[in-house]
């Protein structure tokens, strides 16, 4: 049996390339792991009393704010919601819920 070194090198390269393709296809990427958050302002209705009066936010409010934390900049930029999010009571509510005020 005669071994051809060029054929062996080619086969080795093909095997390595195949392994890289398979492993990269199976490796989870950051984009796949991140969940897409829906920005649904209606879900924050439980926060209205705290945002208006500065009262203690209910647990439901804090949970929804944490779920939609990535939406806060969009709410700040939206004239329909900015008055609520920019208020002193909003700062207080976010702090009480352990959410940093966004820098947009």
C-alpha positions as CSV (number, residue, x, y, z in Angstrom):
1,X,0.0,0.0,0.0
2,X,1.4,3.4,-1.0
3,X,0.7,6.5,1.1
4,X,0.4,9.8,-0.8
5,X,1.4,12.6,1.6
6,X,-0.5,15.2,-0.5
7,X,-3.7,13.2,-0.3
8,X,-3.3,12.7,3.5
9,X,-2.8,16.5,4.0
10,X,-5.9,17.3,1.9
11,X,-7.9,14.8,3.9
12,X,-6.7,16.2,7.1
13,X,-7.6,19.8,6.1
14,X,-11.0,18.7,4.9
15,X,-11.7,16.9,8.3
16,X,-10.5,20.0,10.3
17,X,-12.6,22.3,8.2
18,X,-15.7,20.1,8.6
19,X,-15.2,19.9,12.3
20,X,-14.9,23.7,12.5
21,X,-18.1,24.2,10.5
22,X,-20.0,21.6,12.7
23,X,-18.8,23.1,16.0
24,X,-19.5,26.7,14.9
25,X,-23.0,25.7,13.8
26,X,-23.7,24.1,17.2
27,X,-22.2,26.8,19.4
28,X,-24.9,29.1,20.8
29,X,-24.3,32.7,20.0
30,X,-25.1,35.7,22.1
31,X,-27.9,36.8,19.8
32,X,-29.6,33.4,20.1
33,X,-29.3,33.4,23.9
34,X,-30.8,36.9,24.3
35,X,-34.5,37.0,24.5
36,X,-36.3,39.6,22.6
37,X,-38.3,41.8,25.0
38,X,-41.6,43.2,23.9
39,X,-42.2,46.8,24.9
40,X,-45.8,46.8,26.1
41,X,-46.5,49.9,28.1
42,X,-49.9,48.6,29.1
43,X,-48.1,46.0,31.2
44,X,-46.8,48.8,33.4
45,X,-50.2,49.9,34.6
46,X,-49.5,48.6,38.0
47,X,-46.8,51.2,38.3
48,X,-49.0,54.3,37.7
49,X,-49.8,55.0,41.4
50,X,-46.1,54.8,42.3
51,X,-45.2,57.0,39.3
52,X,-47.9,59.6,40.1
53,X,-47.6,59.7,43.9
54,X,-44.2,58.3,44.8
55,X,-45.8,55.5,46.8
56,X,-44.2,52.1,47.2
57,X,-44.4,50.2,43.9
58,X,-46.1,46.8,44.1
59,X,-44.0,43.7,43.3
60,X,-45.9,43.3,40.0
61,X,-44.7,46.8,39.0
62,X,-41.1,46.0,39.8
63,X,-41.3,42.7,38.0
64,X,-42.7,44.3,34.8
65,X,-40.1,47.2,35.0
66,X,-37.3,44.6,35.2
67,X,-38.7,42.7,32.3
68,X,-39.0,45.9,30.2
69,X,-35.8,47.6,31.4
70,X,-34.4,47.6,27.8
71,X,-37.6,49.5,26.8
72,X,-37.2,52.5,29.1
73,X,-35.1,54.6,26.7
74,X,-37.9,54.2,24.1
75,X,-40.5,55.2,26.6
76,X,-38.4,58.3,27.6
77,X,-38.2,59.3,23.9
78,X,-42.0,58.8,23.3
79,X,-44.0,61.9,24.2
80,X,-46.9,59.8,25.4
81,X,-44.8,58.2,28.1
82,X,-41.9,60.5,28.8
83,X,-43.7,62.5,31.4
84,X,-44.0,59.4,33.5
85,X,-40.5,58.1,33.1
86,X,-38.7,61.4,33.5
87,X,-40.5,62.4,36.7
88,X,-38.9,62.5,40.1
89,X,-41.3,59.7,41.2
90,X,-40.1,57.5,38.3
91,X,-36.5,57.9,39.6
92,X,-37.7,56.9,43.0
93,X,-39.8,53.9,41.7
94,X,-36.9,52.6,39.6
95,X,-34.5,52.9,42.6
96,X,-37.0,51.1,44.9
97,X,-37.2,48.3,42.3
98,X,-33.4,48.1,42.0
99,X,-33.3,49.3,38.4
100,X,-30.8,52.0,37.5
101,X,-32.2,55.0,35.7
102,X,-31.3,54.6,32.0
103,X,-28.8,56.8,30.3
104,X,-30.0,57.1,26.7
